[in-house]
Amino acid sequence: GGRREVMEEARRTWISSTLATEMVALAAAEATLEVVVRERVPEQLGAKGSRLLDGLKQLAGHHPAVVKEAAGLPEMCYLRFTDETTSALVARVAASRGLLWKRTAYNFVSLAHDEAAIGHALDLLDTACKEVTRSTG
């Protein structure tokens, strides 16, 4: 709003303000970073991920006919299976028991994953590896 002559001139002007109102996003980012620091999120994710990766390494050692290795970083790790068919079978068996496990690349831990959830996932993967070994062995 403004005087008529100013507003008439504004009709002939194009103003893009895509980022002019980004204060909300910046405030949200700042608040998120404050929580990350206060709650020590990287440390928590590292501890949860280490528990998962250690468990995956144990699985690899117990199921060499199915799993080549456990790899990745604690916060984002995965199992490398002996071949694509075996990988698909393990994923299918795990899913039938309620665990969606990414077969390639990485599985990420989150703050929602507690010791019980990680233990349960490892148990289900162990069961899946045993079943696939029996069915293909």
Backbone as a chain_set.jsonl record, in Angstrom:
{"seq": "GGRREVMEEARRTWISSTLATEMVALAAAEATLEVVVRERVPEQLGAKGSRLLDGLKQLAGHHPAVVKEAAGLPEMCYLRFTDETTSALVARVAASRGLLWKRTAYNFVSLAHDEAAIGHALDLLDTACKEVTRSTG", "coords": {"N": [[0.803, -1.166, 0.0], [0.309, 2.301, -0.512], [0.905, 5.745, -1.578], [-1.023, 6.848, -4.389], [0.45, 7.534, -6.761], [2.88, 6.258, -6.295], [2.089, 3.592, -6.108], [1.1, 3.209, -8.681], [3.46, 3.311, -10.16], [4.64, 0.997, -9.212], [3.259, -0.968, -10.535], [4.531, -1.255, -12.915], [6.807, -2.545, -12.308], [8.705, -5.454, -11.617], [9.083, -7.595, -8.97], [10.91, -10.005, -7.394], [10.628, -12.078, -4.678], [11.481, -14.457, -3.558], [13.294, -15.458, -1.616], [13.06, -13.598, 0.332], [11.459, -13.873, 2.532], [12.508, -15.76, 4.22], [12.969, -15.987, 6.938], [11.601, -17.617, 8.723], [12.405, -20.23, 8.026], [15.131, -19.997, 8.585], [15.038, -19.528, 11.338], [13.935, -21.954, 12.159], [15.992, -23.701, 11.405], [18.025, -22.798, 13.098], [16.891, -23.421, 15.613], [16.75, -26.186, 15.376], [19.477, -26.863, 15.219], [20.243, -26.07, 17.774], [18.947, -28.015, 19.345], [20.226, -30.316, 18.38], [22.833, -29.91, 19.341], [22.387, -29.623, 22.143], [21.168, -32.092, 22.821], [23.129, -33.809, 22.093], [23.184, -35.2, 19.631], [24.834, -36.281, 17.431], [26.631, -37.897, 18.911], [24.884, -39.702, 20.162], [23.776, -40.991, 17.897], [26.081, -42.159, 16.89], [26.685, -44.022, 18.914], [24.411, -45.7, 18.874], [24.542, -46.583, 16.234], [27.013, -47.89, 16.291], [26.421, -50.072, 17.896], [24.611, -51.397, 16.207], [26.238, -51.877, 13.896], [28.295, -53.465, 15.008], [26.762, -55.699, 15.703], [25.961, -56.499, 13.145], [28.415, -57.244, 12.082], [28.946, -59.465, 13.647], [26.85, -61.101, 12.751], [27.687, -61.483, 10.093], [29.96, -62.992, 10.547], [28.813, -65.308, 11.619], [27.271, -66.28, 9.548], [28.601, -67.003, 6.98], [27.997, -68.177, 4.529], [25.973, -66.723, 3.548], [26.341, -63.972, 4.05], [28.76, -61.711, 3.026], [30.141, -59.578, 4.235], [29.92, -57.057, 6.816], [29.54, -53.633, 6.427], [30.394, -50.114, 6.088], [29.73, -47.084, 7.949], [29.252, -46.496, 11.489], [26.856, -44.937, 11.807], [25.604, -45.35, 9.416], [25.206, -48.188, 7.977], [25.578, -51.479, 6.446], [24.791, -54.774, 5.153], [26.754, -56.823, 3.107], [25.887, -59.082, 0.842], [26.355, -62.512, -0.325], [25.502, -62.841, -2.949], [23.195, -61.482, -5.391], [20.753, -62.891, -5.478], [20.667, -64.217, -2.998], [20.7, -61.981, -1.339], [18.199, -60.849, -1.987], [16.524, -62.893, -1.067], [17.039, -62.913, 1.727], [16.123, -60.346, 2.354], [13.418, -60.635, 1.712], [12.562, -62.643, 3.531], [13.124, -61.354, 5.967], [11.396, -59.143, 5.733], [8.948, -60.452, 5.765], [8.768, -61.002, 8.387], [8.526, -58.598, 9.539], [10.608, -56.734, 9.323], [11.983, -54.24, 7.467], [14.649, -54.118, 5.473], [17.232, -52.473, 4.03], [18.862, -53.533, 1.212], [21.096, -52.779, -0.238], [23.618, -50.247, -0.329], [22.999, -48.066, 2.314], [21.779, -48.45, 5.689], [20.228, -46.434, 7.989], [20.619, -45.292, 11.333], [18.458, -43.86, 13.822], [17.327, -41.428, 16.238], [15.102, -42.613, 17.265], [15.601, -45.301, 17.346], [16.083, -47.597, 19.74], [17.869, -49.659, 22.152], [16.391, -52.043, 22.288], [15.008, -52.06, 19.815], [17.136, -52.185, 17.998], [18.33, -54.598, 18.779], [16.197, -56.322, 18.218], [15.984, -56.045, 15.42], [18.469, -57.133, 14.664], [18.126, -59.743, 15.594], [16.014, -60.59, 13.921], [17.278, -60.424, 11.424], [19.247, -62.357, 11.804], [17.643, -64.646, 12.05], [16.517, -64.622, 9.474], [18.826, -65.025, 7.912], [19.566, -67.588, 8.778], [17.329, -69.062, 7.888], [17.485, -68.692, 5.104], [19.938, -69.913, 4.614], [19.308, -72.582, 5.264], [17.367, -73.091, 3.291], [18.752, -72.836, 0.896], [20.974, -74.271, 1.199]], "CA": [[0.0, 0.0, 0.0], [1.018, 3.562, -0.538], [0.276, 6.797, -2.363], [-1.463, 6.408, -5.716], [1.509, 7.64, -7.765], [3.88, 5.213, -5.998], [1.484, 2.306, -6.445], [1.036, 3.133, -10.141], [4.815, 2.974, -10.619], [4.901, -0.387, -8.821], [2.646, -1.849, -11.534], [5.477, -1.436, -14.008], [8.028, -3.139, -11.737], [8.586, -6.85, -11.204], [9.932, -7.853, -7.808], [10.917, -11.405, -6.957], [11.022, -12.115, -3.267], [11.488, -15.861, -3.174], [14.037, -15.684, -0.377], [12.914, -12.448, 1.219], [10.709, -14.232, 3.743], [13.085, -17.002, 4.726], [13.287, -15.902, 8.37], [11.029, -18.778, 9.411], [13.296, -21.369, 7.78], [16.369, -19.768, 9.328], [14.732, -19.731, 12.759], [13.775, -23.401, 12.343], [17.327, -24.291, 11.325], [18.732, -22.451, 14.333], [16.294, -24.203, 16.693], [17.168, -27.578, 15.171], [20.883, -26.972, 15.613], [20.299, -25.994, 19.24], [18.557, -29.339, 19.852], [21.304, -31.247, 18.017], [23.936, -29.691, 20.273], [21.935, -29.894, 23.513], [20.876, -33.522, 22.993], [24.308, -34.559, 21.658], [22.649, -36.116, 18.619], [25.863, -37.089, 16.752], [27.15, -38.901, 19.846], [23.858, -40.734, 20.313], [23.698, -41.771, 16.663], [27.302, -42.965, 16.824], [26.565, -45.153, 19.841], [23.376, -46.613, 18.349], [25.078, -47.159, 15.016], [28.076, -48.837, 16.648], [25.745, -51.296, 18.356], [24.083, -52.064, 15.022], [27.334, -52.348, 13.053], [28.926, -54.593, 15.707], [25.86, -56.838, 15.545], [26.025, -56.943, 11.749], [29.693, -57.939, 11.917], [28.754, -60.796, 14.239], [26.023, -61.857, 11.803], [28.529, -61.866, 8.958], [30.819, -64.081, 11.007], [28.009, -66.517, 11.86], [26.569, -66.701, 8.329], [29.461, -66.714, 5.824], [27.399, -68.665, 3.282], [24.944, -65.754, 3.157], [26.826, -62.601, 4.187], [30.197, -61.515, 2.788], [30.686, -58.677, 5.251], [29.184, -55.873, 7.265], [30.369, -52.506, 6.016], [29.857, -48.778, 6.296], [30.039, -46.364, 9.182], [28.233, -46.821, 12.491], [25.583, -44.249, 11.58], [25.021, -45.79, 8.144], [25.893, -49.437, 7.684], [24.815, -52.429, 5.64], [25.348, -56.101, 4.935], [27.056, -57.17, 1.719], [25.541, -60.498, 0.728], [27.184, -63.282, -1.251], [25.042, -62.569, -4.307], [21.92, -60.756, -5.473], [19.648, -63.794, -5.142], [20.69, -64.386, -1.542], [20.298, -60.688, -0.782], [16.742, -60.725, -2.142], [15.88, -63.872, -0.176], [17.137, -62.415, 3.11], [15.208, -59.196, 2.473], [12.045, -61.143, 1.685], [12.291, -63.325, 4.801], [13.103, -60.32, 7.011], [10.162, -58.363, 5.563], [7.805, -61.275, 6.186], [8.767, -60.997, 9.855], [8.313, -57.231, 9.999], [11.789, -55.881, 9.226], [12.355, -53.749, 6.139], [16.096, -53.944, 5.518], [17.762, -52.032, 2.738], [19.85, -54.537, 0.821], [22.297, -52.163, -0.785], [23.931, -48.934, 0.23], [23.076, -47.894, 3.758], [20.666, -48.38, 6.627], [20.571, -45.357, 8.91], [20.005, -45.283, 12.65], [17.861, -42.582, 14.209], [17.124, -41.329, 17.687], [13.989, -43.494, 17.628], [16.096, -46.668, 17.516], [16.66, -47.871, 21.051], [18.556, -50.951, 22.244], [15.438, -53.113, 21.973], [14.746, -52.06, 18.371], [18.345, -52.657, 17.317], [18.425, -56.025, 19.082], [15.138, -57.018, 17.485], [16.385, -56.062, 14.008], [19.558, -58.097, 14.521], [17.533, -61.081, 15.755], [15.266, -60.913, 12.705], [18.255, -60.677, 10.36], [19.843, -63.654, 12.109], [16.635, -65.641, 11.674], [16.423, -64.624, 8.015], [20.044, -65.649, 7.382], [19.45, -69.03, 9.06], [16.322, -69.64, 6.995], [18.022, -68.708, 3.735], [20.981, -70.945, 4.584], [18.621, -73.887, 5.225], [16.63, -73.28, 2.041], [19.652, -72.877, -0.254], [22.132, -75.11, 1.536]], "C": [[0.854, 1.24, 0.0], [0.254, 4.587, -1.349], [0.012, 6.288, -3.772], [-0.323, 6.454, -6.725], [2.607, 6.602, -7.545], [3.336, 3.853, -6.424], [1.364, 2.138, -7.96], [2.41, 2.753, -10.712], [5.136, 1.512, -10.304], [4.303, -1.372, -9.821], [3.608, -2.149, -12.678], [6.771, -2.115, -13.543], [7.753, -4.575, -11.337], [9.574, -7.089, -10.077], [9.789, -9.333, -7.445], [11.4, -11.437, -5.521], [11.025, -13.544, -2.73], [12.159, -16.073, -1.825], [13.873, -14.552, 0.629], [12.214, -12.805, 2.521], [11.242, -15.512, 4.368], [13.456, -16.957, 6.211], [12.738, -17.099, 9.14], [11.938, -19.988, 9.239], [14.598, -21.207, 8.545], [16.162, -19.963, 10.826], [14.576, -21.223, 13.062], [15.13, -24.104, 12.316], [18.112, -24.017, 12.602], [18.202, -23.271, 15.513], [16.709, -25.672, 16.59], [18.613, -27.777, 15.606], [21.051, -26.89, 17.123], [19.947, -27.343, 19.87], [19.662, -30.356, 19.574], [22.461, -31.13, 19.001], [23.53, -30.091, 21.693], [21.753, -31.389, 23.772], [22.035, -34.418, 22.557], [23.92, -35.631, 20.635], [23.753, -36.911, 17.904], [26.426, -38.2, 17.649], [26.159, -40.047, 20.025], [23.759, -41.613, 19.075], [24.928, -42.655, 16.489], [27.221, -44.191, 17.714], [25.546, -46.177, 19.332], [23.895, -47.327, 17.105], [26.189, -48.16, 15.284], [27.484, -50.154, 17.124], [25.222, -52.082, 17.164], [25.217, -52.651, 14.178], [28.064, -53.519, 13.703], [28.08, -55.856, 15.567], [25.877, -57.385, 14.13], [27.329, -57.69, 11.48], [29.615, -59.343, 12.515], [27.918, -61.672, 13.314], [26.856, -62.345, 10.616], [29.435, -63.028, 9.343], [30.074, -65.387, 11.206], [27.382, -67.084, 10.591], [27.406, -66.433, 7.075], [28.905, -67.221, 4.494], [26.395, -67.666, 2.713], [25.507, -64.332, 3.089], [28.337, -62.553, 3.961], [30.818, -60.69, 3.899], [29.645, -57.662, 5.692], [30.093, -54.692, 6.974], [29.668, -51.19, 6.316], [30.381, -48.142, 7.559], [28.973, -46.694, 10.21], [26.871, -46.188, 12.21], [24.879, -44.679, 10.294], [25.769, -47.028, 7.663], [24.988, -50.397, 6.914], [25.511, -53.786, 5.641], [25.612, -56.273, 3.451], [26.862, -58.69, 1.627], [26.395, -61.183, -0.333], [26.78, -63.086, -2.703], [23.656, -61.929, -4.254], [20.737, -61.63, -5.07], [19.543, -63.985, -3.638], [20.229, -63.111, -0.851], [18.782, -60.52, -0.833], [16.003, -61.681, -1.217], [15.903, -63.404, 1.275], [16.168, -61.259, 3.31], [13.758, -59.656, 2.53], [11.672, -61.805, 3.012], [12.205, -62.299, 5.934], [11.806, -59.515, 6.941], [8.944, -59.157, 6.022], [7.691, -61.349, 7.707], [8.69, -59.576, 10.431], [9.507, -56.301, 9.927], [12.05, -55.513, 7.769], [13.827, -53.372, 6.208], [16.586, -53.589, 4.131], [18.938, -52.938, 2.371], [21.144, -53.953, 0.294], [22.468, -50.796, -0.15], [23.786, -48.958, 1.742], [21.727, -47.964, 4.451], [21.089, -47.376, 7.694], [19.892, -45.552, 10.258], [19.411, -43.9, 12.901], [17.73, -42.557, 15.72], [15.991, -42.231, 18.159], [14.438, -44.939, 17.84], [16.724, -46.807, 18.903], [17.318, -49.252, 21.031], [17.633, -52.099, 21.857], [15.178, -53.195, 20.47], [15.948, -52.589, 17.599], [18.516, -54.153, 17.545], [17.405, -56.841, 18.31], [15.484, -57.122, 15.997], [17.488, -57.09, 13.779], [19.049, -59.532, 14.665], [16.786, -61.504, 14.493], [16.207, -61.189, 11.531], [18.943, -62.024, 10.563], [18.902, -64.782, 11.692], [16.528, -65.75, 10.156], [17.639, -65.313, 7.404], [20.012, -67.158, 7.608], [18.475, -69.695, 8.098], [16.826, -69.717, 5.564], [19.122, -69.765, 3.604], [20.353, -72.332, 4.478], [17.984, -74.125, 3.849], [17.545, -73.389, 0.828], [20.8, -73.857, -0.045], [21.986, -76.496, 1.157]], "O": [[1.994, 1.222, 0.463], [-0.883, 4.355, -1.76], [0.72, 5.419, -4.281], [-0.143, 5.498, -7.48], [3.2, 6.118, -8.509], [4.051, 3.057, -7.033], [1.515, 1.026, -8.467], [2.495, 1.957, -11.647], [5.843, 0.862, -11.074], [4.79, -2.496, -9.943], [3.501, -3.188, -13.329], [7.72, -2.239, -14.318], [6.698, -4.882, -10.783], [10.766, -6.815, -10.218], [8.686, -9.832, -7.223], [12.452, -10.889, -5.192], [10.621, -13.799, -1.595], [11.634, -16.799, -0.981], [14.508, -14.571, 1.684], [12.369, -12.096, 3.516], [10.486, -16.265, 4.982], [14.195, -17.822, 6.682], [13.353, -17.546, 10.109], [12.213, -20.696, 10.207], [15.117, -22.178, 9.097], [17.032, -20.509, 11.504], [15.031, -21.699, 14.102], [15.382, -25.004, 13.118], [18.785, -24.905, 13.126], [18.987, -23.761, 16.325], [16.985, -26.318, 17.601], [18.933, -28.754, 16.284], [21.909, -27.568, 17.69], [20.591, -27.76, 20.832], [19.994, -31.166, 20.439], [23.007, -32.141, 19.443], [24.258, -30.822, 22.365], [22.143, -31.89, 24.827], [21.938, -35.642, 22.638], [24.281, -36.801, 20.765], [23.618, -38.128, 17.78], [26.667, -39.314, 17.184], [26.544, -41.216, 20.039], [23.67, -42.836, 19.183], [24.823, -43.778, 15.995], [27.639, -45.278, 17.318], [25.801, -47.381, 19.362], [23.707, -48.533, 16.948], [26.3, -49.168, 14.586], [27.99, -51.226, 16.791], [25.371, -53.303, 17.113], [25.15, -53.816, 13.789], [28.418, -54.476, 13.014], [28.607, -56.945, 15.341], [25.816, -58.598, 13.93], [27.34, -58.665, 10.728], [30.157, -60.294, 11.953], [28.232, -62.846, 13.113], [26.731, -63.494, 10.195], [29.65, -63.943, 8.549], [30.635, -66.461, 10.987], [27.001, -68.255, 10.564], [26.959, -65.702, 6.191], [29.307, -66.737, 3.437], [26.015, -67.751, 1.545], [25.183, -63.578, 2.172], [29.097, -63.263, 4.621], [31.869, -61.035, 4.439], [28.633, -57.445, 5.025], [31.292, -54.75, 7.246], [28.512, -51.158, 6.738], [31.351, -48.606, 8.158], [27.885, -47.134, 9.839], [25.841, -46.845, 12.362], [23.694, -44.402, 10.109], [26.82, -46.932, 7.029], [23.792, -50.153, 6.755], [26.657, -53.92, 6.07], [24.777, -55.905, 2.626], [27.584, -59.465, 2.255], [27.067, -60.529, -1.13], [27.625, -63.156, -3.596], [23.034, -61.851, -3.195], [19.819, -61.16, -4.397], [18.451, -63.921, -3.073], [19.459, -63.159, 0.108], [18.158, -60.104, 0.144], [14.973, -61.324, -0.647], [14.893, -63.493, 1.973], [15.469, -61.199, 4.322], [12.963, -59.127, 3.308], [10.594, -61.558, 3.552], [11.302, -62.374, 6.768], [11.189, -59.236, 7.969], [8.014, -58.595, 6.601], [6.645, -61.713, 8.244], [8.777, -59.377, 11.643], [9.434, -55.177, 10.423], [12.308, -56.385, 6.939], [14.209, -52.433, 6.907], [16.371, -54.333, 3.174], [19.888, -53.082, 3.141], [22.191, -54.595, 0.382], [21.555, -50.27, 0.486], [24.398, -49.801, 2.397], [20.691, -47.597, 3.896], [22.191, -47.468, 8.236], [18.723, -45.933, 10.32], [19.804, -42.911, 12.283], [17.994, -43.552, 16.394], [15.931, -42.577, 19.339], [13.715, -45.72, 18.458], [17.761, -46.21, 19.194], [17.318, -49.929, 20.003], [18.055, -53.029, 21.169], [15.134, -54.292, 19.913], [15.79, -53.357, 16.651], [18.815, -54.894, 16.609], [17.712, -57.923, 17.809], [15.296, -58.175, 15.387], [17.444, -57.837, 12.802], [19.489, -60.428, 13.944], [16.91, -62.644, 14.047], [15.954, -62.093, 10.734], [19.191, -62.748, 9.599], [19.321, -65.751, 11.058], [16.456, -66.854, 9.616], [17.495, -66.104, 6.472], [20.391, -67.924, 6.722], [18.759, -70.763, 7.556], [16.608, -70.721, 4.886], [19.213, -70.436, 2.576], [20.81, -73.163, 3.693], [18.056, -75.23, 3.311], [17.154, -73.981, -0.178], [21.503, -74.223, -0.987], [22.89, -77.298, 1.387]]}, "num_chains": 1, "name": "protein.A"}
